[in-house]
């Protein structure tokens, strides 16, 4: 059974491949590309699990990638979602698959 890769997963795989060929650490590579190092570490681990078959195709990890930001008033390029006492700030151009994962996680915790 072949699992379809999301555009986000394909992009992260491409970035991790570039990082492996570079002389940069994941941290330095992430910062150079405007990414959180924690995001790349998380994806590297997640993709290794998927590739090793330790996560069944089509299933999702119970964990969702989250980046914490300093509380500020949301700029115009963010969408604010409020569910009960939970406040989620989402970049306006976020991939639908990534937003779906966040909302599923929130729904499961309410």
N, CA, C and O atoms as a Tinker XYZ file with bonds, in Angstrom:
   440  protein
     1  N      0.843000   -1.172000    0.000000    73     2
     2  CA     0.000000    0.000000    0.000000    64     1     3
     3  C      0.894000    1.243000    0.000000    63     2     4     5
     4  O      1.763000    1.388000    0.860000    81     3
     5  N      0.682000    2.119000   -0.947000    73     3     6
     6  CA     1.499000    3.316000   -1.079000    64     5     7
     7  C      0.758000    4.511000   -0.501000    63     6     8     9
     8  O     -0.414000    4.732000   -0.808000    81     7
     9  N      1.429000    5.262000    0.314000    73     7    10
    10  CA     0.831000    6.433000    0.956000    64     9    11
    11  C      1.148000    7.665000    0.130000    63    10    12    13
    12  O      2.284000    7.854000   -0.305000    81    11
    13  N      0.146000    8.502000   -0.087000    73    11    14
    14  CA     0.349000    9.749000   -0.810000    64    13    15
    15  C      1.028000   10.757000    0.103000    63    14    16    17
    16  O      0.617000   10.941000    1.249000    81    15
    17  N      2.044000   11.394000   -0.393000    73    15    18
    18  CA     2.773000   12.394000    0.388000    64    17    19
    19  C      2.157000   13.760000    0.168000    63    18    20    21
    20  O      1.833000   14.142000   -0.957000    81    19
    21  N      2.000000   14.489000    1.265000    73    19    22
    22  CA     1.458000   15.847000    1.181000    64    21    23
    23  C      2.513000   16.778000    0.582000    63    22    24    25
    24  O      3.702000   16.458000    0.590000    81    23
    25  N      2.079000   17.929000    0.062000    73    23    26
    26  CA     3.062000   18.896000   -0.438000    64    25    27
    27  C      4.051000   19.307000    0.651000    63    26    28    29
    28  O      5.233000   19.507000    0.374000    81    27
    29  N      3.566000   19.434000    1.902000    73    27    30
    30  CA     4.452000   19.807000    3.015000    64    29    31
    31  C      5.518000   18.735000    3.231000    63    30    32    33
    32  O      6.693000   19.052000    3.416000    81    31
    33  N      5.103000   17.454000    3.208000    73    31    34
    34  CA     6.065000   16.373000    3.408000    64    33    35
    35  C      7.101000   16.353000    2.287000    63    34    36    37
    36  O      8.290000   16.165000    2.547000    81    35
    37  N      6.667000   16.542000    1.059000    73    35    38
    38  CA     7.616000   16.560000   -0.067000    64    37    39
    39  C      8.617000   17.706000    0.094000    63    38    40    41
    40  O      9.811000   17.532000   -0.150000    81    39
    41  N      8.123000   18.878000    0.508000    73    39    42
    42  CA     9.000000   20.037000    0.705000    64    41    43
    43  C     10.012000   19.774000    1.823000    63    42    44    45
    44  O     11.194000   20.086000    1.675000    81    43
    45  N      9.556000   19.207000    2.929000    73    43    46
    46  CA    10.457000   18.916000    4.054000    64    45    47
    47  C     11.492000   17.866000    3.651000    63    46    48    49
    48  O     12.666000   17.990000    4.000000    81    47
    49  N     11.070000   16.841000    2.925000    73    47    50
    50  CA    12.029000   15.832000    2.454000    64    49    51
    51  C     13.109000   16.481000    1.581000    63    50    52    53
    52  O     14.289000   16.149000    1.689000    81    51
    53  N     12.686000   17.413000    0.714000    73    51    54
    54  CA    13.639000   18.110000   -0.148000    64    53    55
    55  C     14.621000   18.917000    0.695000    63    54    56    57
    56  O     15.826000   18.889000    0.447000    81    55
    57  N     14.102000   19.642000    1.701000    73    55    58
    58  CA    14.965000   20.448000    2.563000    64    57    59
    59  C     15.934000   19.574000    3.361000    63    58    60    61
    60  O     17.114000   19.904000    3.479000    81    59
    61  N     15.438000   18.462000    3.909000    73    59    62
    62  CA    16.318000   17.580000    4.683000    64    61    63
    63  C     17.397000   16.967000    3.795000    63    62    64    65
    64  O     18.531000   16.773000    4.234000    81    63
    65  N     17.049000   16.668000    2.564000    73    63    66
    66  CA    18.038000   16.146000    1.629000    64    65    67
    67  C     19.119000   17.200000    1.348000    63    66    68    69
    68  O     20.307000   16.881000    1.301000    81    67
    69  N     18.699000   18.445000    1.162000    73    67    70
    70  CA    19.659000   19.538000    0.958000    64    69    71
    71  C     20.554000   19.695000    2.186000    63    70    72    73
    72  O     21.764000   19.885000    2.060000    81    71
    73  N     19.954000   19.615000    3.365000    73    71    74
    74  CA    20.729000   19.781000    4.605000    64    73    75
    75  C     21.775000   18.687000    4.728000    63    74    76    77
    76  O     22.915000   18.957000    5.109000    81    75
    77  N     21.394000   17.439000    4.405000    73    75    78
    78  CA    22.338000   16.325000    4.513000    64    77    79
    79  C     23.529000   16.508000    3.566000    63    78    80    81
    80  O     24.646000   16.101000    3.885000    81    79
    81  N     23.289000   17.118000    2.407000    73    79    82
    82  CA    24.372000   17.331000    1.433000    64    81    83
    83  C     25.212000   18.561000    1.769000    63    82    84    85
    84  O     26.312000   18.725000    1.243000    81    83
    85  N     24.703000   19.414000    2.633000    73    83    86
    86  CA    25.431000   20.635000    2.991000    64    85    87
    87  C     26.408000   20.342000    4.132000    63    86    88    89
    88  O     26.407000   19.254000    4.707000    81    87
    89  N     27.220000   21.315000    4.435000    73    87    90
    90  CA    28.138000   21.200000    5.563000    64    89    91
    91  C     27.531000   21.788000    6.829000    63    90    92    93
    92  O     28.221000   21.931000    7.838000    81    91
    93  N     26.246000   22.132000    6.783000    73    91    94
    94  CA    25.598000   22.801000    7.913000    64    93    95
    95  C     24.897000   21.814000    8.830000    63    94    96    97
    96  O     24.396000   20.778000    8.391000    81    95
    97  N     24.873000   22.153000   10.105000    73    95    98
    98  CA    24.066000   21.386000   11.054000    64    97    99
    99  C     22.597000   21.658000   10.763000    63    98   100   101
   100  O     22.271000   22.607000   10.050000    81    99
   101  N     21.713000   20.835000   11.306000    73    99   102
   102  CA    20.278000   21.083000   11.116000    64   101   103
   103  C     19.921000   22.461000   11.660000    63   102   104   105
   104  O     19.162000   23.202000   11.037000    81   103
   105  N     20.467000   22.799000   12.814000    73   103   106
   106  CA    20.152000   24.096000   13.420000    64   105   107
   107  C     20.554000   25.240000   12.492000    63   106   108   109
   108  O     19.748000   26.130000   12.221000    81   107
   109  N     21.795000   25.222000   12.002000    73   107   110
   110  CA    22.271000   26.297000   11.136000    64   109   111
   111  C     21.505000   26.332000    9.812000    63   110   112   113
   112  O     21.166000   27.403000    9.308000    81   111
   113  N     21.237000   25.151000    9.257000    73   111   114
   114  CA    20.491000   25.070000    7.999000    64   113   115
   115  C     19.079000   25.637000    8.182000    63   114   116   117
   116  O     18.608000   26.411000    7.348000    81   115
   117  N     18.411000   25.255000    9.263000    73   115   118
   118  CA    17.049000   25.740000    9.527000    64   117   119
   119  C     17.035000   27.256000    9.657000    63   118   120   121
   120  O     16.201000   27.929000    9.050000    81   119
   121  N     17.951000   27.786000   10.442000    73   119   122
   122  CA    17.991000   29.230000   10.645000    64   121   123
   123  C     18.280000   29.965000    9.337000    63   122   124   125
   124  O     17.729000   31.036000    9.084000    81   123
   125  N     19.145000   29.384000    8.513000    73   123   126
   126  CA    19.475000   29.990000    7.228000    64   125   127
   127  C     18.258000   30.020000    6.293000    63   126   128   129
   128  O     18.154000   30.894000    5.431000    81   127
   129  N     17.342000   29.062000    6.469000    73   127   130
   130  CA    16.159000   28.976000    5.620000    64   129   131
   131  C     14.898000   29.525000    6.309000    63   130   132   133
   132  O     13.786000   29.343000    5.813000    81   131
   133  N     15.080000   30.194000    7.448000    73   131   134
   134  CA    13.941000   30.814000    8.129000    64   133   135
   135  C     13.007000   29.830000    8.792000    63   134   136   137
   136  O     11.816000   30.104000    8.946000    81   135
   137  N     13.538000   28.682000    9.189000    73   135   138
   138  CA    12.730000   27.643000    9.832000    64   137   139
   139  C     13.169000   27.454000   11.281000    63   138   140   141
   140  O     14.279000   27.826000   11.662000    81   139
   141  N     12.299000   26.882000   12.061000    73   139   142
   142  CA    12.658000   26.513000   13.422000    64   141   143
   143  C     13.482000   25.222000   13.375000    63   142   144   145
   144  O     13.080000   24.265000   12.715000    81   143
   145  N     14.620000   25.182000   14.059000    73   143   146
   146  CA    15.389000   23.929000   14.098000    64   145   147
   147  C     14.555000   22.775000   14.662000    63   146   148   149
   148  O     14.701000   21.631000   14.232000    81   147
   149  N     13.684000   23.079000   15.625000    73   147   150
   150  CA    12.849000   22.032000   16.227000    64   149   151
   151  C     11.927000   21.411000   15.177000    63   150   152   153
   152  O     11.643000   20.214000   15.225000    81   151
   153  N     11.465000   22.223000   14.235000    73   151   154
   154  CA    10.609000   21.710000   13.170000    64   153   155
   155  C     11.356000   20.682000   12.330000    63   154   156   157
   156  O     10.827000   19.609000   12.043000    81   155
   157  N     12.575000   21.007000   11.938000    73   155   158
   158  CA    13.347000   20.049000   11.120000    64   157   159
   159  C     13.716000   18.800000   11.906000    63   158   160   161
   160  O     13.673000   17.698000   11.359000    81   159
   161  N     14.080000   18.949000   13.184000    73   159   162
   162  CA    14.371000   17.761000   13.997000    64   161   163
   163  C     13.135000   16.872000   14.093000    63   162   164   165
   164  O     13.224000   15.651000   13.966000    81   163
   165  N     11.967000   17.507000   14.322000    73   163   166
   166  CA    10.721000   16.738000   14.440000    64   165   167
   167  C     10.437000   16.004000   13.144000    63   166   168   169
   168  O     10.142000   14.809000   13.165000    81   167
   169  N     10.519000   16.700000   12.007000    73   167   170
   170  CA    10.231000   16.077000   10.721000    64   169   171
   171  C     11.233000   14.970000   10.403000    63   170   172   173
   172  O     10.852000   13.924000    9.877000    81   171
   173  N     12.510000   15.189000   10.715000    73   171   174
   174  CA    13.505000   14.153000   10.435000    64   173   175
   175  C     13.149000   12.866000   11.171000    63   174   176   177
   176  O     13.211000   11.782000   10.592000    81   175
   177  N     12.779000   12.981000   12.439000    73   175   178
   178  CA    12.383000   11.814000   13.227000    64   177   179
   179  C     11.101000   11.189000   12.670000    63   178   180   181
   180  O     11.018000    9.972000   12.504000    81   179
   181  N     10.118000   12.021000   12.386000    73   179   182
   182  CA     8.839000   11.540000   11.859000    64   181   183
   183  C      9.013000   10.790000   10.542000    63   182   184   185
   184  O      8.426000    9.726000   10.344000    81   183
   185  N      9.821000   11.350000    9.642000    73   183   186
   186  CA    10.018000   10.712000    8.341000    64   185   187
   187  C     10.818000    9.416000    8.462000    63   186   188   189
   188  O     10.582000    8.467000    7.714000    81   187
   189  N     11.747000    9.376000    9.386000    73   187   190
   190  CA    12.475000    8.110000    9.616000    64   189   191
   191  C     11.523000    7.033000   10.110000    63   190   192   193
   192  O     11.607000    5.884000    9.677000    81   191
   193  N     10.619000    7.394000   11.014000    73   191   194
   194  CA     9.626000    6.427000   11.499000    64   193   195
   195  C      8.739000    5.946000   10.357000    63   194   196   197
   196  O      8.481000    4.749000   10.228000    81   195
   197  N      8.278000    6.871000    9.536000    73   195   198
   198  CA     7.432000    6.490000    8.402000    64   197   199
   199  C      8.185000    5.593000    7.435000    63   198   200   201
   200  O      7.657000    4.579000    6.980000    81   199
   201  N      9.419000    5.966000    7.123000    73   199   202
   202  CA    10.210000    5.209000    6.155000    64   201   203
   203  C     10.592000    3.831000    6.674000    63   202   204   205
   204  O     10.744000    2.892000    5.893000    81   203
   205  N     10.748000    3.708000    7.988000    73   203   206
   206  CA    11.096000    2.416000    8.591000    64   205   207
   207  C      9.863000    1.540000    8.780000    63   206   208   209
   208  O      9.972000    0.397000    9.225000    81   207
   209  N      8.699000    2.070000    8.444000    73   207   210
   210  CA     7.471000    1.290000    8.569000    64   209   211
   211  C      6.935000    1.200000    9.977000    63   210   212   213
   212  O      6.057000    0.383000   10.256000    81   211
   213  N      7.449000    2.028000   10.870000    73   211   214
   214  CA     6.975000    1.984000   12.253000    64   213   215
   215  C      5.678000    2.764000   12.424000    63   214   216   217
   216  O      5.086000    2.768000   13.504000    81   215
   217  N      5.244000    3.418000   11.367000    73   215   218
   218  CA     3.946000    4.084000   11.380000    64   217   219
   219  C      3.216000    3.589000   10.147000    63   218   220   221
   220  O      3.700000    3.742000    9.026000    81   219
   221  N      2.063000    3.002000   10.354000    73   219   222
   222  CA     1.317000    2.428000    9.242000    64   221   223
   223  C      0.952000    3.505000    8.230000    63   222   224   225
   224  O      0.617000    4.627000    8.607000    81   223
   225  N      1.016000    3.165000    6.940000    73   223   226
   226  CA     0.638000    4.143000    5.920000    64   225   227
   227  C     -0.784000    4.640000    6.145000    63   226   228   229
   228  O     -1.684000    3.864000    6.467000    81   227
   229  N     -0.970000    5.929000    5.974000    73   227   230
   230  CA    -2.293000    6.514000    6.114000    64   229   231
   231  C     -2.686000    6.851000    7.535000    63   230   232   233
   232  O     -3.739000    7.449000    7.756000    81   231
   233  N     -1.850000    6.474000    8.522000    73   231   234
   234  CA    -2.171000    6.823000    9.908000    64   233   235
   235  C     -1.412000    8.072000   10.287000    63   234   236   237
   236  O     -0.400000    8.418000    9.677000    81   235
   237  N     -1.904000    8.721000   11.275000    73   235   238
   238  CA    -1.267000    9.958000   11.716000    64   237   239
   239  C     -0.728000    9.765000   13.126000    63   238   240   241
   240  O     -1.296000    9.039000   13.942000    81   239
   241  N      0.358000   10.423000   13.375000    73   239   242
   242  CA     0.932000   10.428000   14.708000    64   241   243
   243  C     -0.037000   11.115000   15.656000    63   242   244   245
   244  O     -0.742000   12.035000   15.240000    81   243
   245  N     -0.095000   10.693000   16.934000    73   243   246
   246  CA    -0.970000   11.400000   17.875000    64   245   247
   247  C     -0.439000   12.783000   18.210000    63   246   248   249
   248  O     -1.111000   13.558000   18.891000    81   247
   249  N      0.755000   13.100000   17.740000    73   247   250
   250  CA     1.358000   14.392000   18.020000    64   249   251
   251  C      1.278000   15.281000   16.791000    63   250   252   253
   252  O      1.359000   14.804000   15.659000    81   251
   253  N      1.123000   16.539000   17.018000    73   251   254
   254  CA     1.038000   17.515000   15.948000    64   253   255
   255  C      2.169000   18.508000   16.121000    63   254   256   257
   256  O      2.448000   18.966000   17.229000    81   255
   257  N      2.817000   18.837000   15.013000    73   255   258
   258  CA     3.900000   19.810000   15.042000    64   257   259
   259  C      3.338000   21.168000   15.441000    63   258   260   261
   260  O      2.373000   21.650000   14.847000    81   259
   261  N      3.949000   21.782000   16.454000    73   259   262
   262  CA     3.502000   23.086000   16.939000    64   261   263
   263  C      4.724000   23.961000   17.179000    63   262   264   265
   264  O      5.711000   23.516000   17.764000    81   263
   265  N      4.652000   25.182000   16.732000    73   263   266
   266  CA     5.708000   26.140000   17.014000    64   265   267
   267  C      5.125000   27.214000   17.922000    63   266   268   269
   268  O      4.086000   27.795000   17.609000    81   267
   269  N      5.788000   27.481000   19.044000    73   267   270
   270  CA     5.311000   28.485000   19.977000    64   269   271
   271  C      5.880000   29.846000   19.603000    63   270   272   273
   272  O      7.048000   29.969000   19.235000    81   271
   273  N      5.045000   30.848000   19.701000    73   271   274
   274  CA     5.464000   32.207000   19.396000    64   273   275
   275  C      5.190000   33.084000   20.608000    63   274   276   277
   276  O      4.345000   32.766000   21.445000    81   275
   277  N      5.917000   34.191000   20.687000    73   275   278
   278  CA     5.671000   35.148000   21.766000    64   277   279
   279  C      4.295000   35.766000   21.559000    63   278   280   281
   280  O      3.948000   36.120000   20.432000    81   279
   281  N      3.490000   35.906000   22.639000    73   279   282
   282  CA     2.163000   36.491000   22.464000    64   281   283
   283  C      2.251000   37.944000   22.003000    63   282   284   285
   284  O      2.911000   38.774000   22.629000    81   283
   285  N      1.588000   38.222000   20.925000    73   283   286
   286  CA     1.504000   39.574000   20.390000    64   285   287
   287  C      0.128000   39.722000   19.765000    63   286   288   289
   288  O     -0.599000   38.740000   19.614000    81   287
   289  N     -0.226000   40.925000   19.408000    73   287   290
   290  CA    -1.482000   41.075000   18.685000    64   289   291
   291  C     -1.251000   40.557000   17.272000    63   290   292   293
   292  O     -0.199000   40.812000   16.685000    81   291
   293  N     -2.216000   39.835000   16.722000    73   291   294
   294  CA    -1.992000   39.198000   15.422000    64   293   295
   295  C     -1.893000   40.213000   14.294000    63   294   296   297
   296  O     -2.754000   41.084000   14.168000    81   295
   297  N     -0.839000   40.109000   13.464000    73   295   298
   298  CA    -0.756000   40.970000   12.299000    64   297   299
   299  C     -1.814000   40.546000   11.274000    63   298   300   301
   300  O     -2.431000   39.490000   11.416000    81   299
   301  N     -2.014000   41.347000   10.274000    73   299   302
   302  CA    -3.043000   41.090000    9.264000    64   301   303
   303  C     -2.800000   39.779000    8.515000    63   302   304   305
   304  O     -3.740000   39.220000    7.950000    81   303
   305  N     -1.570000   39.279000    8.495000    73   303   306
   306  CA    -1.271000   38.065000    7.743000    64   305   307
   307  C     -1.568000   36.790000    8.532000    63   306   308   309
   308  O     -1.236000   35.695000    8.080000    81   307
   309  N     -2.185000   36.920000    9.701000    73   307   310
   310  CA    -2.549000   35.759000   10.510000    64   309   311
   311  C     -4.061000   35.625000   10.596000    63   310   312   313
   312  O     -4.796000   36.612000   10.555000    81   311
   313  N     -4.504000   34.379000   10.716000    73   311   314
   314  CA    -5.908000   34.078000   10.969000    64   313   315
   315  C     -5.985000   33.636000   12.423000    63   314   316   317
   316  O     -5.214000   32.778000   12.853000    81   315
   317  N     -6.895000   34.208000   13.171000    73   315   318
   318  CA    -7.071000   33.831000   14.573000    64   317   319
   319  C     -8.288000   32.928000   14.687000    63   318   320   321
   320  O     -9.375000   33.271000   14.221000    81   319
   321  N     -8.095000   31.760000   15.318000    73   319   322
   322  CA    -9.183000   30.810000   15.550000    64   321   323
   323  C     -9.340000   30.666000   17.061000    63   322   324   325
   324  O     -8.378000   30.370000   17.769000    81   323
   325  N    -10.545000   30.874000   17.540000    73   323   326
   326  CA   -10.831000   30.702000   18.972000    64   325   327
   327  C    -11.849000   29.587000   19.128000    63   326   328   329
   328  O    -12.926000   29.619000   18.534000    81   327
   329  N    -11.488000   28.600000   19.940000    73   327   330
   330  CA   -12.379000   27.496000   20.261000    64   329   331
   331  C    -12.387000   27.382000   21.776000    63   330   332   333
   332  O    -11.375000   27.038000   22.388000    81   331
   333  N    -13.528000   27.670000   22.374000    73   331   334
   334  CA   -13.647000   27.723000   23.835000    64   333   335
   335  C    -12.573000   28.679000   24.354000    63   334   336   337
   336  O    -12.551000   29.846000   23.963000    81   335
   337  N    -11.685000   28.206000   25.225000    73   335   338
   338  CA   -10.635000   29.077000   25.762000    64   337   339
   339  C     -9.291000   28.864000   25.060000    63   338   340   341
   340  O     -8.243000   29.242000   25.581000    81   339
   341  N     -9.335000   28.260000   23.883000    73   339   342
   342  CA    -8.119000   27.996000   23.106000    64   341   343
   343  C     -8.022000   29.032000   21.990000    63   342   344   345
   344  O     -8.994000   29.277000   21.276000    81   343
   345  N     -6.857000   29.633000   21.847000    73   343   346
   346  CA    -6.603000   30.629000   20.800000    64   345   347
   347  C     -5.498000   30.101000   19.893000    63   346   348   349
   348  O     -4.410000   29.766000   20.361000    81   347
   349  N     -5.778000   30.029000   18.597000    73   347   350
   350  CA    -4.819000   29.518000   17.628000    64   349   351
   351  C     -4.571000   30.608000   16.596000    63   350   352   353
   352  O     -5.516000   31.132000   16.007000    81   351
   353  N     -3.298000   30.957000   16.371000    73   351   354
   354  CA    -2.918000   31.917000   15.340000    64   353   355
   355  C     -2.290000   31.136000   14.200000    63   354   356   357
   356  O     -1.329000   30.392000   14.396000    81   355
   357  N     -2.840000   31.311000   13.010000    73   355   358
   358  CA    -2.416000   30.540000   11.852000    64   357   359
   359  C     -1.965000   31.493000   10.752000    63   358   360   361
   360  O     -2.686000   32.441000   10.440000    81   359
   361  N     -0.795000   31.272000   10.154000    73   359   362
   362  CA    -0.388000   32.113000    9.027000    64   361   363
   363  C     -1.424000   32.003000    7.901000    63   362   364   365
   364  O     -1.947000   30.918000    7.644000    81   363
   365  N     -1.712000   33.100000    7.245000    73   363   366
   366  CA    -2.753000   33.132000    6.218000    64   365   367
   367  C     -2.501000   32.121000    5.105000    63   366   368   369
   368  O     -3.467000   31.633000    4.517000    81   367
   369  N     -1.276000   31.787000    4.792000    73   367   370
   370  CA    -0.983000   30.869000    3.695000    64   369   371
   371  C     -0.726000   29.434000    4.129000    63   370   372   373
   372  O     -0.118000   28.671000    3.378000    81   371
   373  N     -1.167000   29.046000    5.314000    73   371   374
   374  CA    -0.877000   27.698000    5.824000    64   373   375
   375  C     -1.516000   26.639000    4.922000    63   374   376   377
   376  O     -2.604000   26.835000    4.380000    81   375
   377  N     -0.812000   25.515000    4.778000    73   375   378
   378  CA    -1.333000   24.407000    3.979000    64   377   379
   379  C     -2.558000   23.809000    4.669000    63   378   380   381
   380  O     -2.587000   23.669000    5.891000    81   379
   381  N     -3.548000   23.464000    3.888000    73   379   382
   382  CA    -4.801000   22.923000    4.425000    64   381   383
   383  C     -4.554000   21.662000    5.256000    63   382   384   385
   384  O     -5.190000   21.472000    6.293000    81   383
   385  N     -3.631000   20.794000    4.808000    73   383   386
   386  CA    -3.337000   19.566000    5.560000    64   385   387
   387  C     -2.781000   19.879000    6.944000    63   386   388   389
   388  O     -3.131000   19.217000    7.922000    81   387
   389  N     -1.910000   20.893000    7.027000    73   387   390
   390  CA    -1.326000   21.263000    8.314000    64   389   391
   391  C     -2.387000   21.842000    9.242000    63   390   392   393
   392  O     -2.413000   21.521000   10.430000    81   391
   393  N     -3.261000   22.693000    8.711000    73   391   394
   394  CA    -4.333000   23.272000    9.522000    64   393   395
   395  C     -5.291000   22.192000    9.989000    63   394   396   397
   396  O     -5.751000   22.226000   11.130000    81   395
   397  N     -5.598000   21.232000    9.124000    73   395   398
   398  CA    -6.489000   20.122000    9.483000    64   397   399
   399  C     -5.908000   19.331000   10.658000    63   398   400   401
   400  O     -6.646000   18.951000   11.566000    81   399
   401  N     -4.597000   19.080000   10.652000    73   399   402
   402  CA    -3.959000   18.350000   11.749000    64   401   403
   403  C     -4.108000   19.100000   13.075000    63   402   404   405
   404  O     -4.402000   18.496000   14.107000    81   403
   405  N     -3.906000   20.409000   13.038000    73   403   406
   406  CA    -4.020000   21.216000   14.254000    64   405   407
   407  C     -5.450000   21.170000   14.774000    63   406   408   409
   408  O     -5.669000   20.958000   15.967000    81   407
   409  N     -6.421000   21.365000   13.893000    73   407   410
   410  CA    -7.820000   21.381000   14.322000    64   409   411
   411  C     -8.276000   20.020000   14.836000    63   410   412   413
   412  O     -9.046000   19.947000   15.793000    81   411
   413  N     -7.810000   18.945000   14.210000    73   411   414
   414  CA    -8.139000   17.600000   14.696000    64   413   415
   415  C     -7.573000   17.389000   16.098000    63   414   416   417
   416  O     -8.234000   16.798000   16.952000    81   415
   417  N     -6.363000   17.864000   16.335000    73   415   418
   418  CA    -5.744000   17.712000   17.657000    64   417   419
   419  C     -6.513000   18.504000   18.697000    63   418   420   421
   420  O     -6.733000   18.026000   19.809000    81   419
   421  N     -6.924000   19.717000   18.339000    73   419   422
   422  CA    -7.684000   20.547000   19.282000    64   421   423
   423  C     -9.032000   19.905000   19.562000    63   422   424   425
   424  O     -9.464000   19.833000   20.712000    81   423
   425  N     -9.694000   19.442000   18.516000    73   423   426
   426  CA   -11.001000   18.807000   18.687000    64   425   427
   427  C    -10.883000   17.570000   19.590000    63   426   428   429
   428  O    -11.757000   17.319000   20.420000    81   427
   429  N     -9.814000   16.811000   19.426000    73   427   430
   430  CA    -9.622000   15.620000   20.244000    64   429   431
   431  C     -9.317000   15.919000   21.703000    63   430   432   433
   432  O     -9.508000   15.059000   22.563000    81   431
   433  N     -8.839000   17.138000   21.996000    73   431   434
   434  CA    -8.500000   17.466000   23.371000    64   433   435
   435  C     -9.626000   18.191000   24.093000    63   434   436   437
   436  O     -9.543000   18.407000   25.302000    81   435
   437  N    -10.679000   18.570000   23.371000    73   435   438
   438  CA   -11.801000   19.289000   23.999000    64   437   439
   439  C    -12.831000   18.330000   24.557000    63   438   440
   440  O    -13.837000   18.763000   25.118000    81   439
